Every structure is written in structure tokens, then in C-alpha cells.
């Protein structure tokens, strides 16, 4: 099993959710996060005062999938989240040691 974690631009969330649904993903976890990479921050003007926004808003998507689905999930996220501009995001893939469905006690692949 794999845990696929993607950090994307907020306005791409619906596109990514739809793409994941099309490849058979049944559930995702989404968190609003802030951060920066090469995109860095930017300067904004508010009521005549200039201030620096260091951390940019992003969406973090977590998807637990079987090993055979991980490539399709990564491809779906990449295609749906890409704008071609800096700041499109990152995808991280972790080995998932165990998964347990609390309600039924099912484990691993059955719990996904």
C-alpha cells in the first residue's frame, strides 16, 4: 500500500478530486495548508501599507491506495493540477505499513 500526498494550488482542488474519482479513488483527505518553495512569497498592498506574504495558501491531499493504483493516482493528480507555472506543487509517495477500518476492524487492502 502507498500513501500519496500532494500539495497543490487551491483552485485546482475540484479538478484533482474529479480526476481521482475517475481512476477509482474512493476517499481522500484534504487539508488547507500554507507554505512556499521556489514560488516564494509576494508583496501585497493593503490600505496603503505594503506587506510581505511569506506563506502561500495550498491544499494538501492525502490518498491511501493499493500498490497497483499508485501510478494511476500520481498521473491523475499531475495531469489535473498542472498549470505549467511555478508553484504547481509536489507529490510525495510513502510506503504505508498498515491500514485499519475502525468500524469493521478490516485491515490493509480491505480497509482502503
Secondary structure, DSSP 8 states (H G I E B T S, - for coil): -EEEEEEE-GGGHHHHHHHHHHTT----EEEEEEE-STT--EEEEETTEEEEE-SEEEEEEEEEE-GGGHHHHHHHHHHHH--SSTT-EEEEEEE----B-TTT--BGGGG-
